[in-house]
């Protein structure tokens, strides 16, 4: 097999995101003409979706949980997505920019240069937008500072991907604050080791001392905590049991404890499946994890339709190799069948589902623009442009 060492021909972030305008994302959702929920287009620059929602909720005096969105967009780039607001009267347009550490209103935003976002009324929706309720995203990505050899590699890989797609791994956005930190909370929550889960969470936030003086922990972390995280620590300080303290977190954050771990497991299934079955190349990922991308495929009609389950409990696996791999990964990570669909901290975890092993980008085009290369493509909901870029640049 090929690819015994990680491919490092082109480092992912060395050739885009130098400027915010190098990475442009536009969301596509199934629009409705009528509804009681105000629908807005949120266009942002250098701000994450969750941060924009938090700031917006403060200015509009609504609860963050009442603002609906269908997906998390990267902080670094110019991204457009739809949001819904609760029933009420809101301005047709609102722009907010960050200056000297404070958020202030503005008439408009210079997106490549300023940090901020605008919302503009786009109509009405028949319900609050929920995560996953989008058809996909259009991307325009500019790659810079490329040698002739690198450009040739990119064109070759793009032609291959047009015909054979790419491995549909979960991207780094799925792992949120775990970037650079390898431990997950969910295994500890499943085993009832809630204090260890507290320790892991605080380590992720950057606290390195002993878990004794809650006032000290609060003082050290206060400047980098969300409101619910402050309440979490203050709850522990006044004697709240950790299992109940975790319930202070908004449901979407608690769900991310589950989603990030399940995404890690699923990525492992696909990684091992490709390594055992096809010629491949190994590509670096976050946390020193690795991704395997096939370089040749002899049964593409089968592979392009292959769906890999999260647990295999509800959706039984018919591929014997895949079945063996899932069993091995679950055993190695200490996940028992009794954990499937278990309720912890107020959420049901390790539920089953299916995800396509391969995705073929739609309308993938590649063009030279002066010394740069511009990629344009559409990806369905749940697929990641950063994974496609890793396949193209390696």
N, C-alpha and C positions, 0 to 999 in steps of 0.2 A: 504494500500500500504506500501511497505518497503521503507526504506531510508529517513526517515524524517530529519535526520541529515547528514552533509557531512561525507563521509567515509574517514578516515585518517589512515587506517591500515598501509600503506606504503607511505611515502612522495616521490613524483615523482623523484626529483633530488638527493635524499639522497643515491641512490643505483646505479647510473650510472653518467657518465660525471665527475667522480672524476679524471679520466685520459682521455685524448683526444681519445685514442684508444678504449675506452668503447663504442663509438658510431660511427659506420662506415656505410656510405651511398654510394651506387653506382647507378648511373642513367642509365636508359635504354631508348633510343630514336629510332625511325624508321630510321635507317641509309640508306643513299644513296651512291652509288659507284662513282657517277660523280657529278660535279658541279663547279661553279666558286668561291665559298666561302670556304676559308681554314677552315677545321674542326679540333679542338683541344680538347684533354681531359685535363680538369682542375682538378687537385688534390690539395686539400687545407687542412690546419690544423689551427684551431683557427682563421679563417678569414671568414667573411660573403661573400656571392656571390657578393653583390654590392660593398663591399670594394675591393675585388680582381679585379673586373672590373675597378674600378676607378684607382687603382694602375697600373694595366696592361696598361690602356689607356695612362697613362703618360709615361711609359717606351717605348711603341710602337709608341707613337706620333699619336694616332688615337682618334677620339671622342668617349666618353663612349657609346653614343647611337648607334654607329656602331658595337659594340660588342654584338652579339646575344647569348641569353641563354634561356633555356626552363623552368627553375624553380629556386627558391631561396632555397639554402641549408643553413642549420643551421651553425652558427659560431663555436659552440662547438662540435667538432668531426672531424673525418677524412672523408671527402666527396669527391666524384668524380662525375663530370658532364661534359657535352659537351658544348663548346662555338664555335661560328663562328666569324671569323675576316673579315673585309672588304677585297675586292680584293686587292692584293698587295703581296710583298715579305716580309716574316717574318721568324724568326729563327725556325728550327725544334723543338727546345726545349728551354725553358726559365724558370729558377727558381729564385724566389725572396723571401728573408727572411727579417724579421724585427729584427734589432739589434740597441739597444740604441735609440729607437724611429725613426730610419731611415730605409728605404727600400733599400736593396742592392742585387746585383746579386749573385747567388751561383751556384755551380755545381749540388748539390742535396740537399735534405731536410731530416732531421731526423724528420719524421712527428709526432711521439708522443711527442717529446720534443721541437721542434722549431715552431715558428709562421711563416707561409709563405705558398707559393703555387708554383706549377710547371704547365706549359702547355707543352703538347707534341703533335706533329702533328699526327692526327688520320685518315686523308684522306681529302675528299672534300664534300661539301654539296651543294644542288641545290638552296638554298636561305638562307637568314639570319634566324637563329633560333629565334623563337618567344616564349614568355611565354605560357606555357600550351602544348607545342608541344613535350611532352614526353609520353612514355607508362607507366612509373612508376619508382619505386626505390626498390633496394634490400637493406635490412638492416641487420646488425649484431650488436646486442646490448648485452653488458655484464652487468649483475646486480650483485652487491657485497654487503657484510655485511648484509646478510639475516639470520634471525632466521629460525628454523625448521618450525615454524608456518607460517611464511611468505612464505617459499618455497612451503609448502603444498597449501596455498591459490593461489599462482601463477600457480601451475600445474592445480588446479581445474578450475581457470578462463580461462586458455589457452585451456583446453578441451572444455569448453563451447563456446568459441569464434571460435574454429575450426568448430563447427557445426552451430552456430547461428550468427557468425559475431559480429560486434560492431557498435554502433551509429557513423555515419560518420561526426562528428562535424569538423568545421574548427579549426585548432590548433593555438597556440599562435604566430607562425611565421606570420600568416595572419594579425596580428594586429600591427606588427612592433613596432614603437616607442610608441604606445599606452599602452604597457605593464606598469602597475602601474598607468595609467592615464585613467580615465573613459570617458572623453568627446571626442566626434567626431567632426570633422570639417564640414562634409557634411550637417547636419541639418541646420547649420548657413548659409552655402553657398546656400542652396536651398531657404532659406527665404530672401536672399539678405543682410544678416547681416554680411558683409565682415569684418568689423572692429572687431567684436566678434570672427570671424574665425582667424583673425591675432592674437588676444590675446590668444586664445586657443593654436594655434601653438607655440607661444613663451613660453607659460607655459609648454607645452610638452617638449620643448628644455631646460627648467630649469630656465627661467627668471621670477622673482617674483615681480619686481618693476612696476611702472606705465608706460604706453605707451606714454611717452612724449619726452624724450631725446633719439633720435635714435642713436646718437654717443655713448651714455652710453650703450644702448642695444647691439650695435655692439661690443663694447669693452668687455662686460661681456661674450657674447656668442661666440666671434670670434674663440676661440680655439676648439670649438666642432661643428662648422658649416661646411657643404659641400660648395663648390664654389657657387652653385645655391642659397643656403640659405643666403650666404653673399650678393649676388646680390639682393636677395629679400628684405633684410633689407635696403641696400643702395638705392634701388629703392623707398622704402617708405620714406626714409630720404630726397630724392630730390623731393618729392611731388607726386610720382606715386600713383594713386588710387589703393586700395587694390585688387580690382577685376583684374586689369591688372598686378599687382605685382605677384599675384598667378600664372599667366601664364608664369612667369619666370621659374617655376619649370619644370623639364623634364616631358614629358607626362606620363611616367610609374609611377612617384611619384604622379602626380595628380590623376591618376587612382586608386592608393592605397587609397586615401581619400575616394573614392567610394567603393572599394572592402572591406575595413576594416569594414565600416558601414553595407554594405549588408551582410557580413559574420556574423556580430553580430546579425542582424535580423534573418538570416536563423538559426543560432544556437538556438535562442529563440524559433523559430517554433518547432524544433525537441525536444528541452528540454520539452516544454509544452505538446507536443504530447505524448511523452513517459510517462510523469507523469500522464496524464489523462487516459492512456489506458493500461499500463502494470505494474506489480510489478517492482520496480526499486531501485537503490541505487544512492545516491547523492555524487558527487565527486567535490572537490575544483578545481577551474580553476583560471586564472589570474584575477586581478582587483576585487577580491572577487565575481566573477561570479561563477555560478554553472553549472555542467553538470549532466544530468540524464542518467544512463545506465540501460537498461532493464535486469532483472535477470531471467525472464521467458517470453516466448512468445508463444501464442496459435495459431497465424496465420502467421507463418514465411514465407510461400509461398507468402503471400500478402506483408508482410513487406519488404522482400528482394528485391522486385521489385518496391517498392514505391519510387517515385521521387517527391521531394518537390521543388516547384518553388520559385524564389526569390521574385517575386511580384504577380504572378497569373494573370497578365494582358494578356500575350500572351498564356501562358500555364495554362488553366483553371483547377481548383482543383475539383476533383470528390469526394474526401473524405470529408464528411460533417464536421467531427471533425476538420480536418486540415484546412478546409476553414474558420471555425469559429476562430481558433487560429490565422491564418495569419491576419484576419481582426482586431482582438483584438490587436495584437502586433503593426500593422501599426498605428492604432488609438492612442495607448498609447504613441508611439514615435513621434507622430505628422506628420506622413507621409501621404500626400493626393495623390489621384490618379493623380492630375495635376502635381505632381513632377516626375511621371514615364517618363523616357526617356527625361527628361529636360536637356538642355545644360547649364552647368555652368563652368566657368574658362576654356573654350575651350574643354570640354569633355562632352560626353553624359552619364548621370548617371541613376541609378536605372533601368537598362535594365533587361528584364526578361531572365530566363534560368532555367534549372532544375539540381538537384543534388540528387544522390541516398541517401536515408535515412540510409542505412546500407551497410557496405562493409565487405566482407569475405577475410581475408588475404590469399594469396597463399603460399603454401609450408611452413606453420608455423611449426617450429620445436623448441623444448625446450630441452636443455641438461644440465646436471650437469658437471661442469668443476672445479675440486677441490672443493673449498667452494663457487664457483660462479655458476650462471646460465647464459647460453648463449641462446638468442633468435635469430632466423633467420626467415625472412619472406620477401615477396614481396607485395607491395601495389601499386595499380593503381594510375595514375596521379591524384592529387588533394586530396588524402587521407593522413593523418598525423600519423606518428609513435608515436608522443607524446600523441595522443588521444588513440591509441591502448594501449600504456603503462599505461595510466590512468585506462583503463578498466581492464587490467591484474593485476595491483598492488592494486586494491581497493576491 
